[in-house]
Each structure stands twice: as C-alpha cells, then as structure tokens.
Amino acid sequence: MRGAVMYAPGDIRVIDRDVPTILEPTDAILRVSAACICGSDLWPWRGIDPVTSPTPMGHEYVGVVEQVGRDVTTIRVGDFVVGSFFASDNTCEICQAGYQTHCVHRQPATAGGAQSELLRVPLADGTLVATPAMPEPDLIPSLLAASDVLGTGWFAAVAADVGPGKTVAVVGDGAVGLLAVLAAKQLGAERIIAMSRHGDRQMLAREYGATDIVTERGDDGVARVKELTGGLGAHSVIEAVGTQESMMQAIRSTRPGGHVGYVGVTHDVQIPGEELFFSGVHLHGGPAPVRRFLPELIDLIWNRVIDPGKVFDLTLPLDRTAEGYTAMDKRTAIKVLLQP
C-alpha cells in the first residue's frame, strides 16, 4: 500500500509500505476514504518537533471497515466509520466521564499513519463510530473534519463554557479555530469574536457565525477584545494555536470568572503563576476527547445542520502529500484533504 512517511523536517515521501494486519483481537483494518494534514503535523515538518526516524504521518481519517478482530462486536465489515486520533475502550471510568483521550487503555489510533491507503485501528469498538449508511460523497469532508478538528474545536468551546448569552473570543484562525467558531454558534453564543488577519479565513469565520473580527495580536489584540466588551473581556475564550503569545492573549482577553478552553498543542508555554492567580480565570483543555462528541457531530453532519468540511480548501491525491504540507506551511491553504 502507499503511505506518507516523514524522514526529516521538510522531507515527506509517499512510499510503498507494508499492508497492516490484525495484531490484536480488538483491531479493525480500514480502507481510508479520506485523510488530511493537521496543523500539528507542521511542527515536525518545520523542525520544531524532532524527527528521529522515518515516521508514518496522519491522525485524521474516515474509511470503510475491511477486517475486524474476533473480539470486535459493534463495528462490522462494510461499515463507514469515523474515528479519533487516540484509541480508547470507551468503557473505563475515565471514558465514561467523557475523557476518552485519557482512557486507562489509551494508545495511538493511527500509529501506522492515516495518510495512507489502509489503516489499523486498535480498540475498534471503543474508538470507531459508524455512520447510519454509506455517506454521500459530499459529506465525506465534513465527516473527516469530525475526526479531529471539529471535535477539537467543539471540545474547546465546551471547555470554555460557551453558552447562550455569552461573548466568545477565538484565538487562532486555523481549522480548529474556525470550527470552534462554528461550535460556539451551535452552542448558543450571542457574540463571537474571531481573531484573524487573513481575509479568506475571516470570510469563513463569518459564515460559521463570527460577529466581530479582530486583526490585532498580542497585547493589541487583548486591548481590542476589551474594547469590544466594555472593558471586561470575553466570558469564554478559545485558544487554538499553542504558543506563549496565544495562551497569554487568551488568558488576558478573558473577564474575571470567565473560562479559557485551550486546545492548541503547546510549545514552550509558561504561564506566570501570580498573573494566573489574580486573573480569576478558569483554564481547561488539552488533547480533545473527540470520541465523546462523535455521535452528536455525525448526526449534525448527516442531517446537514453543519458543514465543517468547508475548512478543506485544497484537495490532493495522496501521492502529492508533500505539496499539501508546503501549502499549509505557507498558509496558502487552511486545511488539505488527501484522497488515497
């Protein structure tokens, strides 16, 4: 089979790889219908995260089940499924509390790399969710978004305690930030401030429900959010970048008693303890428990209530994966969909 492997920063190749097989009785093998490139994939591409050996890439996927292990009972051959980037049993006490990303049996769901033709998914019963039937082709991008960026944006909004009557600010205009805007709208936010400097992303943010656009960053961005909120700050702020500047911008844009939902993969972020202590701000986030939200998100997509697939503004065949990384790195694409 063909699959994408990163050999070094800026060096990703689509090569012939071994066909995955059932290793555990709880495994499933999928034929990948669509995969994509995540903003977090750019950290090793840029050399910020180390690449110490050839690494299969990709953790977002949808596909059709081709094989199941003997202990798999709820997922069947022929199902079209959406999965999460972490495999979970969905039965342990932590999973039942809604934090499948921290399952006591957690393991990577995509160790073989989802940017490929076939994928082995462990703990299939707990990790995969089948759609009601085979989806129409135009729904596949939105279902793919549910496997990570939509689920992550949704968790960020929930972690930020978004709800009716609240003002929400979103720091970050990548796919997660844009879909956090969508989530905030669906969760009833009254006012949604999208922080973005890019016209195409601003337009999509508006389409998803943003009422205001702030182009400033850092302290200037904080000042602008305060200006828009009568000097108080937003009730809920979503941090979807993962840098020191974005985290502090999020915390400082939040009113006392407000909530920050942070889902940007952090890199060298340090929060001043005294400032946090006196801010009166709630912080909650981390790797999103996407599996918690998949049934609800699939239902919304299936019934065409939401269209998160619009974040994919470039579609490429799998063999042109390297072009997709370059496009996202140069910000000429919001998110790249790969067709195996």
Summary of the structure (lengths in Angstrom):
residues: 340
radius of gyration: 19.5
end to end distance: 9.8
largest distance: 60.2
contacts: 1262
relative contact order: 0.16
helix: 34%
strand: 26%
